[in-house]
């Protein structure tokens, strides 16, 4: 393995972890396709809250506009479940931003004024409040993740153990001192995914036939 590929592998792992935590940052605003929306049939219940076919469809549309990739209905349902669970955790931890904070961050991210955002959504026939609330959810989950990251401790010994594992398969790996920060970040992501898995496993999810 070449020198740069080890770093690429770690960075790719971090990026994949971010996707698994469904922190969806909408990089553009666009209209969904013209396919008819599914109805209000409940396909799953999460902690007593129903999730409908329409909810799943909307997640598929938003994922396509964010990443340019299709998402199957089962994948969209699981992503929606995870998103709702993390948002509930964010609410309990006081990590949900206010409407004003959300709108400010939204304008900064898109480099548009609120008037421009509203006008573009109106042209596309989309609901301003719905898309703003989507971004609020995104920020809430990001805030939750950031707070949990701060509480995750990774020791020097753990980082060195991971470094030695990599060095066994790559003698050209860069010195530990140069890899230390990246290794710690990678280990934090791994622990974050464990936390996410525990949150998911403790949820009361009932799938409807």
N, C-alpha and C positions, 0 to 999 in steps of 0.2 A: 504493500500500500504506500502510495506516495505521501510526501510530507503534508500537503494541503488537504488531502482527502479525509484525514482524521478529524480535523476541525469541521469540515463540511458535514461529516456524519453527525457530530454533536449538535451543530447548528440545525441540521435537518430534524433531529430528534426534538429539539426545543420547539421548532416551528410546528411539528406534528402535534406536540402536546398542546400547544395553543389552540389548534383547530379542534382537538378533542374536548377542550373545555368550552367550546362553542361561544367564544367571545367573538361575535360576528361584527366586524366593522364594515359598514356599508360605504364603499368607496365611490359609489355613483348612485344617482337617483334615476330609476327607469320604470317604465310601465310593464306590468305583467303581460303575458301573451293573451290572445283572444280566446283561449280554450275556456269552456264553461267551468265555473267554479263548482266543486263538490258541495254537497249540502251540509246540514247541521247534525248528521248522524254521529253519535259519540263513538269513537274508535278505541278510547282508553280513558281510564280515570286515574288521576294522580292525586293522592292524598285527599280524595273526595271531590276533586275538581275535574270536570269533564273536558276532554280534548276531542274536537270534532274533525271531520274530514276536511272542512274548510280551513281549520287551523293548520293542518298538515300541508294542505295545498299552498297556503300563504308562506309557510317556511320554505317550501320548494322554490317558490318564485323568488323570494328574497335571497336565498342561497345562490340561485342562478345569477341574479344581478350582482351579488357580491363577488362571486368566484368564477362565473362563466361556465359552471358545470352543473349537470343534472344531478338530482338527488332522488333516489327512489322513495316511495311512500314510507316503507319501514324505516329507512335511514332518517328521513325527515321527522318521523314520529319520535324516534329515539333522541334525536338532537333537540327536539322541542321539549321532551321530558327533562333532559339534562339542563336545558336553558331555564326552564321553570324552577327546577330544584335549586339551581345556583342563585337565581333571583330571590327565591324565598330565603336562602341563607344570607344573601346581601341585605334583605329587609330586616332580618333578625339582628344582624350586626351593625345596622345603621349606616350602610354603605351606599344607599340609593341617593343619587343627587337630586336636588330640587329641579323644578321645571326650568327656572331661570339658569341654573348651572348647566343643565342639559342643552338648552338652546344656545348658550354661549359656546360650549365645547363643539356643538354641531356646526356652528358657523365657522369656527376656527378650523375644523377638520375639512370641511368642504370648500373653504375659502369663498363663501357666499354669505350675503346678508339673509336675515330671516325672511325679508320680503321677497328676495330672489328665490329662496327655497320654496316658499309658499306658492309663488307664481308658477314655478316649474312643476310642482306637484299638481296644481290646479289644471294646468295644460294637459297633464297625463291622466287626469281624473282620479288622482290618488288623495287619500285623506292625510292632511297635515298632522293631526293629532296622533294618528296611528304610527306614522313613520318617526315622529318625534319620540313617542313612547318606546319604539323599537330601539332607538339610539340611547334612550335612558336606561333600558335594560342592558345594553352593551356596556355602558359606563358603570352600571352597578356591579356587574359581574367582574369587570376589570378592577374596580376598587376592592371587591372582595378578594380577588386573586392576589392583588398587590399586598393587602393586609395580611393574608395568610402566608405569603412568601416571606414577609418580614419576620414572621414568627417561626419559620422553619430554620433550624440550625443545622449547618453542615460543618463537620469538623475537618481540620487539616488532615487528620488521619484518613477519613473517608475519601477525601479528594485524592490523597496519595495512593490509596488502594485502587481507585478507579484508574488513576494514571498508570499504575503498574500493570493493570489488566490490558490497557491499550498498548503499553510498551512491549508486552509479550508477543504481540502480532505486528508491531510496527517499530522497528529499531530506529527509524529515522524521525520518530516523533519529536516535537520541539521540547525544550526543557520544561520541567514542571512549573517553574516560576512564570513562564509565558502562557501556560495552559491553565493555571490555577483558577482564575476567575471564571473561565468557560466551564471547567469541570464542576465547580461549585454551583453554577447556574443550572447545569445539566442535572445534577443530583437534586436540586430544589424542585425542578420540573417533575422528576420521578416521584418525589414525595408528595407533590401537589396532586399528581394523578392517583396516588393511593387514597388521598383524602377525597377526591372526586368519586372514586370507586366506592368508598364507604358511604358517601352521601347517597349515591345511586342505590346501593344494596339495601339501605335502611328505608327507602321510600316505599310507600304502599301504592303499587302500580297494578291495575287490573285492565287487561286487554279484552276488548269486546269482540265477539265473533263477527 
